[in-house]
Amino acid sequence: MKAARRFPERTQRSVFDRIRGGTVNNVCAYWLAGRCTRNPCRFFHPESLPSHPPKQSPYQRPKTCPKTWRRSPGDGVKNSSISPSGVAAKKMSSSSPIDCERKTPEDGVKNSSVSPFVKNSPIEKDSSSERKTPEDGVKNSSVSPCGVAAKKMSSISPSDSEHKTPEDRVKNSSVSPSGVAAKKMSSISPSDCEDKSTPTNPDKVCKYWLLGNCVRGEKCKNLHSWFCGNGFSMLAKLEGHNKAVNGIALPCDSAKLYTGGKDNTVRVWDCHTGQCVDVVNLSGEVGSLISEGPWVFVGLPNSIKVWNSQTQTELTLDGPVGQVYAMAVGNDVLFAGTQAGIILAWKPSSETNGLDLAASLKGHSGGVISLCVGAKWLYSGSMDNTVRVWDLNTFECIHTLKGHTDAVMSVLCWASFLLSSSLDGTIKAWAATESGNIEVIHTHKEEHGCLELCGIQDAEEKPILLCSCNDNTVRLYDLPSFTERGRIFAKQEVQAIQIGPAGLFFTGDATGQLTVWKLAGEPIAVAS
């Protein structure tokens, strides 16, 4: 039997000999390229190039141009040269080279990746670039305005090479040396956050700031505030509801504020401390909530809850079909607009010490979602795109106002005029003519659908119209000019607005956020 033996001429080195060992005879490819950052390096760094240097690799810099990186025409890569102000990192593998295309800083932001531990850090564009020595590595490296996008070096471990540029950190394939997976930030566009010191869109709030993740900070071109304009300010935010606030009521001679929402609750707030002092759990969503004197009315599916804030009396009114969307009180009658398109009317009864159903007003073909009382008439807005006018005494429909092309979300009486807002993006002003008809005398157009209308007077008793839109804003307009004096921003649509004493007003949005606002003593109008 013959024993296997090694050939003496084929000497091999154990891989364990390389650990902490000296250099090998292979010349370091990164040293030839002028960008090796390892000290010591396990590959050979000759003091000078050999007299007959090896054939130039497409991944090495030519000696005649030490600050540029380019590939030969035969490699088939166009526009591969990079200016001295940028550093290009290429994949060092046996596979075919991957093309590297030139990108601007704006291109680098799109579909970019940012580590979740630095997702709130701004992505800035450097105005200059400085050539770093191999000893400097890639720490604190700057990028030129030409915005060169570097490719990841997938075949080399992070310990072998750390030739990374800032662009590497914002590409989808980037991984930090510690192995942290980068998070995609594809929803950010360059137009949303620019390198500016002051907002260039003072009437547009930054949507990323609303969500708490704007990366631009003070350099964002959009507004970082819950409102813009002079003459009013935000006093407080009341937290409690976890779904949309659909109604706000402030009973007379009461220090309590009532709010109802889609979370099936009515919350009672102390007006002095801003604390929630009571939570009433109900059987369904609160579709509307109003107060008249000490009485609080809560619209629910198929019923209405009635509370007296002074005597704690509680009643339940049955009769509505579907959700109660709107309520109003006029001529000692409670009116309720329902999902079925019927308006129910209740009158007080001395015999039962409660409210008795007096009439059912029929005419709308869609749900009644807004009601208001003015003089001797009741106005109703519906999902059938019309406004109907009802006589308070006879409960008969005397006018049908057609002019909107979408659901009428709110109706409001101002002086001798009727204002109506619609999802068609218009606010219409109606007035009675000499012939007895009611016609549109003015149409104000918005870029978005209009939701809730509410009126208030400033310190000089000038009328102000508050209009919430489905772009998550509330506009403040001077009447009758419709000159915008300010704007309120919210995370989602503001579905409830209520006026309080001494210039106070309240807004509730679809997230459940309740906000308290106050008009200033001497408001200043802001041009639109």
ZAMARGU-4260 file (C-alpha; in steps of 0.2 Angstrom, whole numbers, plus 5000, padded with zeros to 4 digits):
<rodrens>
0) 5000/5000/5000 | 5006/5017/4995 | 5004/5032/5006 | 4998/5048/4998 | 5011/5062/4999
5) 5012/5080/4994 | 5022/5085/4980 | 5036/5096/4987 | 5035/5109/4973 | 5016/5113/4977
10) 5018/5122/4993 | 5002/5128/5001 | 4998/5140/5015 | 4985/5136/5028 | 4971/5149/5028
15) 4974/5151/5046 | 4992/5157/5042 | 4984/5172/5034 | 4975/5178/5050 | 4986/5191/5058
20) 5000/5186/5046 | 5010/5196/5034 | 5006/5202/5017 | 5004/5190/5002 | 5012/5192/4985
25) 4996/5198/4977 | 4996/5216/4973 | 4981/5225/4982 | 4969/5230/4968 | 4962/5245/4979
30) 4980/5251/4981 | 4982/5251/4962 | 4966/5261/4961 | 4972/5273/4974 | 4958/5270/4987
35) 4964/5256/4999 | 4959/5261/5016 | 4965/5246/5026 | 4981/5248/5036 | 4988/5235/5037
40) 4982/5227/5021 | 4984/5208/5019 | 4989/5212/5000 | 5005/5218/4994 | 5008/5237/4993
45) 5024/5240/4982 | 5034/5256/4985 | 5033/5259/4966 | 5024/5252/4951 | 5033/5238/4942
50) 5042/5242/4926 | 5030/5231/4917 | 5013/5234/4926 | 5000/5222/4923 | 4986/5225/4911
55) 4975/5239/4916 | 4959/5232/4924 | 4943/5241/4920 | 4940/5244/4939 | 4957/5253/4941
60) 4962/5271/4939 | 4975/5274/4925 | 4991/5281/4932 | 4990/5296/4921 | 4974/5301/4928
65) 4974/5297/4947 | 4958/5307/4951 | 4946/5300/4939 | 4938/5283/4936 | 4934/5277/4918
70) 4931/5261/4908 | 4938/5257/4891 | 4927/5259/4876 | 4927/5240/4874 | 4918/5238/4891
75) 4902/5245/4884 | 4898/5257/4898 | 4894/5274/4893 | 4896/5290/4904 | 4906/5280/4916
80) 4919/5294/4920 | 4917/5303/4936 | 4923/5320/4941 | 4936/5323/4954 | 4923/5329/4966
85) 4914/5312/4967 | 4920/5295/4972 | 4913/5280/4963 | 4912/5263/4971 | 4910/5248/4959
90) 4906/5230/4962 | 4922/5219/4962 | 4916/5202/4956 | 4920/5190/4942 | 4903/5193/4934
95) 4901/5206/4921 | 4902/5224/4927 | 4885/5233/4931 | 4882/5250/4922 | 4882/5265/4933
100) 4871/5279/4927 | 4873/5298/4932 | 4860/5304/4944 | 4856/5321/4951 | 4854/5324/4970
105) 4835/5324/4966 | 4836/5307/4958 | 4845/5301/4974 | 4831/5306/4985 | 4818/5296/4975
110) 4816/5278/4980 | 4830/5281/4993 | 4834/5271/5008 | 4837/5277/5025 | 4842/5268/5041
115) 4827/5267/5053 | 4838/5274/5066 | 4841/5290/5056 | 4825/5291/5047 | 4821/5308/5055
120) 4838/5315/5050 | 4838/5327/5035 | 4844/5322/5018 | 4855/5336/5013 | 4863/5341/4997
125) 4881/5347/4999 | 4887/5361/4989 | 4906/5356/4988 | 4916/5340/4988 | 4933/5337/4995
130) 4945/5323/4989 | 4949/5311/5004 | 4965/5302/5006 | 4964/5283/5009 | 4968/5286/5028
135) 4953/5297/5029 | 4942/5283/5023 | 4924/5287/5020 | 4919/5296/5036 | 4912/5313/5034
140) 4913/5312/5015 | 4905/5326/5005 | 4897/5324/4988 | 4898/5336/4974 | 4883/5345/4966
145) 4884/5333/4951 | 4876/5320/4962 | 4885/5304/4957 | 4876/5288/4962 | 4887/5274/4968
150) 4884/5256/4966 | 4885/5244/4980 | 4900/5232/4981 | 4890/5216/4984 | 4905/5204/4982
155) 4915/5212/4995 | 4911/5211/5014 | 4910/5227/5024 | 4926/5223/5033 | 4936/5222/5016
160) 4930/5239/5009 | 4921/5254/5016 | 4922/5265/5000 | 4904/5272/5002 | 4898/5289/4997
165) 4882/5298/5004 | 4873/5292/4989 | 4876/5274/4994 | 4866/5277/5010 | 4850/5283/5000
170) 4850/5269/4987 | 4838/5254/4989 | 4853/5242/4990 | 4863/5251/5003 | 4868/5243/5020
175) 4877/5251/5034 | 4894/5243/5039 | 4885/5237/5055 | 4873/5227/5045 | 4857/5238/5048
180) 4844/5236/5034 | 4840/5252/5026 | 4821/5258/5025 | 4813/5264/5009 | 4808/5282/5008
185) 4800/5282/4990 | 4786/5293/4995 | 4797/5308/4997 | 4799/5319/4982 | 4812/5333/4979
190) 4798/5346/4978 | 4791/5342/4995 | 4807/5346/5004 | 4819/5358/4997 | 4835/5366/5004
195) 4827/5382/5010 | 4828/5392/5026 | 4810/5399/5026 | 4794/5391/5019 | 4790/5396/5001
200) 4772/5390/5003 | 4766/5398/5019 | 4748/5393/5016 | 4752/5374/5013 | 4757/5363/5028
205) 4770/5350/5026 | 4761/5333/5026 | 4776/5324/5033 | 4777/5337/5047 | 4759/5332/5051
210) 4764/5314/5053 | 4780/5319/5063 | 4793/5313/5050 | 4798/5328/5040 | 4817/5326/5037
215) 4820/5344/5031 | 4816/5353/5048 | 4818/5372/5046 | 4823/5370/5028 | 4807/5363/5022
220) 4798/5374/5010 | 4781/5370/5017 | 4773/5376/5033 | 4777/5368/5050 | 4762/5374/5060
225) 4744/5370/5063 | 4737/5386/5056 | 4743/5401/5046 | 4736/5419/5046 | 4734/5432/5060
230) 4720/5436/5071 | 4717/5419/5080 | 4728/5406/5089 | 4727/5389/5095 | 4724/5387/5114
235) 4724/5368/5117 | 4722/5350/5110 | 4710/5339/5119 | 4714/5320/5118 | 4702/5307/5121
240) 4692/5301/5105 | 4700/5288/5095 | 4688/5290/5080 | 4680/5305/5071 | 4672/5319/5081
245) 4655/5322/5073 | 4647/5334/5085 | 4652/5347/5098 | 4640/5356/5110 | 4642/5369/5124
250) 4626/5371/5134 | 4621/5388/5140 | 4626/5392/5158 | 4637/5377/5159 | 4655/5375/5162
255) 4655/5358/5152 | 4659/5354/5134 | 4651/5339/5126 | 4658/5330/5111 | 4652/5315/5102
260) 4661/5303/5089 | 4661/5288/5079 | 4669/5278/5094 | 4652/5277/5101 | 4655/5289/5116
265) 4650/5306/5122 | 4664/5314/5132 | 4661/5328/5144 | 4676/5341/5146 | 4679/5354/5160
270) 4680/5371/5152 | 4692/5377/5165 | 4705/5363/5166 | 4702/5355/5149 | 4701/5338/5157
275) 4689/5325/5152 | 4677/5322/5167 | 4665/5310/5160 | 4663/5297/5146 | 4646/5291/5141
280) 4646/5274/5132 | 4632/5273/5119 | 4625/5259/5108 | 4631/5266/5092 | 4640/5280/5083
285) 4636/5298/5086 | 4630/5306/5070 | 4626/5323/5077 | 4626/5332/5093 | 4618/5349/5097
290) 4612/5359/5113 | 4598/5371/5116 | 4598/5379/5132 | 4602/5366/5145 | 4597/5352/5134
295) 4609/5341/5125 | 4603/5331/5110 | 4613/5316/5103 | 4609/5308/5087 | 4611/5289/5086
300) 4606/5275/5074 | 4587/5274/5075 | 4586/5285/5091 | 4590/5301/5099 | 4596/5303/5117
305) 4591/5319/5126 | 4600/5325/5142 | 4597/5340/5153 | 4614/5346/5159 | 4606/5354/5175
310) 4593/5342/5181 | 4602/5326/5174 | 4585/5322/5166 | 4587/5309/5152 | 4575/5304/5138
315) 4576/5293/5123 | 4567/5297/5106 | 4562/5283/5095 | 4556/5284/5077 | 4571/5289/5066
320) 4576/5276/5053 | 4594/5274/5051 | 4608/5286/5057 | 4603/5303/5063 | 4615/5315/5053
325) 4608/5332/5058 | 4598/5341/5071 | 4591/5359/5074 | 4579/5367/5085 | 4567/5381/5080
330) 4550/5387/5086 | 4551/5375/5101 | 4552/5360/5089 | 4566/5348/5088 | 4570/5343/5070
335) 4581/5328/5065 | 4587/5323/5048 | 4589/5305/5045 | 4598/5293/5034 | 4582/5288/5026
340) 4579/5306/5019 | 4565/5310/5031 | 4565/5324/5044 | 4556/5321/5060 | 4549/5334/5071
345) 4546/5333/5090 | 4536/5345/5101 | 4536/5347/5120 | 4522/5339/5129 | 4515/5344/5145
350) 4506/5328/5148 | 4521/5317/5146 | 4534/5330/5152 | 4544/5324/5136 | 4544/5326/5117
355) 4530/5319/5106 | 4533/5316/5087 | 4523/5330/5078 | 4527/5327/5060 | 4537/5318/5047
360) 4544/5330/5033 | 4546/5320/5017 | 4553/5325/5000 | 4572/5322/5000 | 4577/5306/4990
365) 4594/5305/4999 | 4600/5306/5017 | 4597/5323/5026 | 4614/5328/5032 | 4612/5346/5037
370) 4599/5357/5045 | 4597/5375/5050 | 4583/5387/5056 | 4581/5405/5050 | 4567/5416/5054
375) 4551/5406/5050 | 4559/5393/5039 | 4569/5377/5041 | 4582/5373/5028 | 4588/5355/5024
380) 4603/5350/5014 | 4604/5332/5007 | 4614/5319/4998 | 4602/5322/4983 | 4611/5338/4979
385) 4596/5349/4984 | 4592/5361/4998 | 4573/5361/5003 | 4564/5375/5012 | 4551/5371/5025
390) 4538/5381/5034 | 4540/5380/5052 | 4521/5381/5056 | 4514/5370/5043 | 4529/5358/5040
395) 4527/5360/5021 | 4540/5361/5008 | 4539/5378/5000 | 4555/5378/4989 | 4567/5366/4982
400) 4584/5374/4978 | 4594/5366/4964 | 4611/5372/4960 | 4624/5360/4967 | 4630/5345/4958
405) 4635/5335/4973 | 4629/5332/4991 | 4625/5347/5001 | 4635/5345/5017 | 4630/5361/5027
410) 4618/5375/5027 | 4620/5391/5037 | 4609/5407/5039 | 4618/5423/5039 | 4608/5439/5040
415) 4595/5438/5026 | 4605/5426/5016 | 4607/5407/5015 | 4624/5399/5013 | 4626/5381/5007
420) 4642/5371/5005 | 4644/5355/4994 | 4656/5342/4989 | 4656/5350/4972 | 4668/5362/4979
425) 4657/5377/4980 | 4649/5389/4993 | 4633/5397/4987 | 4624/5412/4993 | 4605/5412/4991
430) 4593/5426/4993 | 4575/5429/4991 | 4570/5439/4975 | 4555/5451/4973 | 4545/5437/4964
435) 4546/5426/4980 | 4559/5414/4973 | 4576/5410/4981 | 4590/5411/4969 | 4609/5410/4969
440) 4617/5428/4970 | 4635/5422/4973 | 4646/5406/4971 | 4663/5404/4979 | 4673/5391/4972
445) 4686/5380/4982 | 4698/5368/4975 | 4691/5354/4986 | 4675/5348/4992 | 4667/5359/5006
450) 4660/5351/5022 | 4655/5361/5037 | 4650/5379/5038 | 4650/5389/5054 | 4649/5408/5057
455) 4657/5419/5071 | 4660/5438/5073 | 4677/5446/5078 | 4680/5459/5091 | 4674/5472/5078
460) 4658/5462/5075 | 4663/5458/5058 | 4656/5442/5051 | 4669/5428/5048 | 4664/5411/5039
465) 4673/5395/5044 | 4673/5382/5031 | 4681/5365/5032 | 4686/5356/5016 | 4691/5338/5012
470) 4709/5343/5010 | 4710/5343/5029 | 4709/5362/5031 | 4697/5375/5038 | 4697/5391/5029
475) 4692/5408/5038 | 4684/5421/5026 | 4678/5438/5029 | 4660/5441/5023 | 4654/5446/5011
480) 4670/5448/5001 | 4676/5430/5005 | 4694/5437/5008 | 4704/5423/5016 | 4711/5429/5033
485) 4718/5412/5039 | 4719/5393/5038 | 4718/5379/5050 | 4727/5362/5046 | 4722/5345/5053
490) 4728/5327/5050 | 4711/5322/5043 | 4695/5331/5038 | 4687/5342/5051 | 4669/5336/5052
495) 4663/5347/5067 | 4665/5366/5071 | 4656/5374/5086 | 4656/5392/5092 | 4659/5396/5110
500) 4659/5412/5121 | 4672/5426/5120 | 4679/5422/5103 | 4682/5404/5106 | 4678/5390/5094
505) 4681/5372/5093 | 4686/5360/5079 | 4685/5341/5079 | 4693/5330/5065 | 4692/5312/5058
510) 4706/5306/5069 | 4697/5311/5085 | 4707/5326/5088 | 4698/5341/5097 | 4706/5358/5096
515) 4702/5374/5105 | 4705/5391/5096 | 4702/5409/5100 | 4700/5425/5090 | 4712/5439/5094
520) 4706/5455/5101 | 4711/5464/5085 | 4712/5452/5071 | 4721/5456/5055 | 4715/5450/5039
525) 4727/5440/5028 | 4725/5441/5009 | 4722/5425/5000
</rodrens>
